[in-house]
Structure formats: C-alpha cells, structure tokens
C-alpha cells in the first residue's frame, strides 16, 4: 500500500464524512460500487487523475484539496501551534474552499460561539 494513495484516500473519507455521506452514497453518485470507494479510502487501489477529478466534482471540493503541501503551518510561530492535526488541516482546507464571504463569516461566528462554551 503506497503512502500517497492512503493519504488521498483518507482525505476522501474525511470529506465524505464531513458532508454526511456514506460510502454507498458516494458510490451511487459516482456510478460505482461502494467496495471500490472502500478500496480508494483504504489506499488499496490507486486513483486515476480523472477519477479524482470526478470525486472532487461529486463532493463539490477543489481537486487541489487532495494534494496538500508537505508541511502546513499557520503563519504564527510554530511554538504557538506546532504541526496541525489532520482534522485541523481538513477544517482549514474546507474553510478555504468556501467561496461565499457571508458563509465564511457565518462559519467563523459559529466556531466562536462553540469555542466560548
């Protein structure tokens, strides 16, 4: 199992889960079996560029979301934040993929409210 395949598969799984979709839901939207989605997510099968573009379109995310830079850090001092966890990176990627400024502001307000609890 190649590490790169596993990482892309993990990203697909995280996005799918974030959108509340099951493997079966995604498979139906893609016109394939859920077993194939499972193989992609586990990194058992490689994903072609064309298939990855289809998955990105179905999940309504930019295809670049599947190719994160090797090192992702916030602009502040690493001593403050250190390396971000996978769920933090996903949150940041998804936030950055939101185009509508009103929706971005609503997400920020929601997070501020939840953090204050």
C-alpha positions in Angstrom: 0.0 0.0 0.0 1.5 3.3 -1.1 1.6 6.1 1.4 0.4 8.7 -1.2 -2.6 6.6 -2.1 -3.5 6.2 1.6 -3.3 9.9 2.2 -5.6 10.7 -0.7 -8.0 8.0 0.4 -8.0 9.4 3.9 -8.8 12.9 2.6 -11.7 11.4 0.5 -13.0 9.7 3.6 -12.7 12.8 5.8 -14.5 15.0 3.2 -17.2 12.3 2.6 -17.8 12.0 6.4 -17.9 15.8 6.8 -20.6 16.0 4.1 -22.6 13.3 5.9 -22.2 10.8 3.1 -21.8 7.0 3.4 -19.5 5.0 1.1 -22.7 3.8 -0.5 -24.0 7.4 -1.1 -20.7 8.4 -2.7 -20.6 5.2 -4.8 -24.1 5.8 -6.1 -23.2 9.4 -7.0 -20.1 8.1 -8.8 -21.8 5.2 -10.5 -19.5 2.6 -9.0 -19.6 0.0 -6.1 -19.1 1.0 -2.5 -16.4 -1.6 -2.4 -14.4 0.5 -4.9 -14.8 3.6 -2.7 -13.7 1.5 0.2 -10.5 0.4 -1.7 -9.7 4.0 -2.5 -10.2 5.2 1.0 -8.0 2.4 2.4 -5.3 3.0 -0.2 -5.7 -0.5 -1.7 -6.3 0.8 -5.2 -4.7 3.8 -6.8 -7.0 6.6 -8.1 -6.5 7.9 -11.6 -6.4 11.7 -12.1 -9.7 11.5 -14.0 -11.4 9.6 -11.2 -10.1 12.0 -8.6 -11.5 14.9 -10.6 -14.9 13.1 -10.7 -14.7 12.6 -6.9 -13.9 16.2 -6.3 -16.8 17.3 -8.5 -19.3 15.0 -6.8 -18.0 16.1 -3.3 -18.1 19.7 -4.5 -14.5 20.5 -3.5 -11.5 21.7 -5.5 -9.3 18.8 -6.7 -6.3 20.6 -5.1 -7.8 19.7 -1.7 -6.4 16.1 -2.3 -2.8 17.4 -2.7 -1.9 19.3 0.4 1.6 20.7 0.7 4.1 18.6 2.5 4.3 20.9 5.5 1.3 23.0 6.6 1.8 25.5 9.4 -0.1 28.6 10.3 1.8 31.9 9.9 2.3 32.4 13.6 5.3 30.9 15.5 5.4 27.1 15.4 5.9 27.2 19.2 2.4 28.5 19.5 0.6 26.0 17.3 3.1 23.3 16.2 2.2 20.9 13.4 -1.6 20.8 12.8 -3.5 17.6 13.3 -5.3 16.0 10.4 -8.7 17.2 11.5 -7.4 20.8 11.9 -5.9 20.7 8.3 -9.2 19.4 7.0 -11.1 22.2 8.7 -8.7 24.8 7.3 -8.9 23.3 3.8 -12.7 23.2 3.8 -12.9 26.7 5.2 -10.6 27.9 2.4 -12.7 26.2 -0.2 -15.8 28.3 0.8 -16.2 31.0 -1.9 -19.1 32.9 -0.4 -17.9 35.5 2.1 -21.2 35.5 4.0 -21.0 31.8 4.5 -17.3 32.1 5.7 -18.4 34.8 8.2 -21.2 32.6 9.4 -18.8 29.6 9.9 -16.5 31.9 11.9 -19.3 33.1 14.1 -20.5 29.6 14.7 -17.0 28.5 15.7 -16.6 31.5 18.0 -19.9 30.6 19.7 -18.9 27.0 20.1 -15.4 27.8 21.5 -17.0 30.1 24.1 -19.0 27.3 25.6 
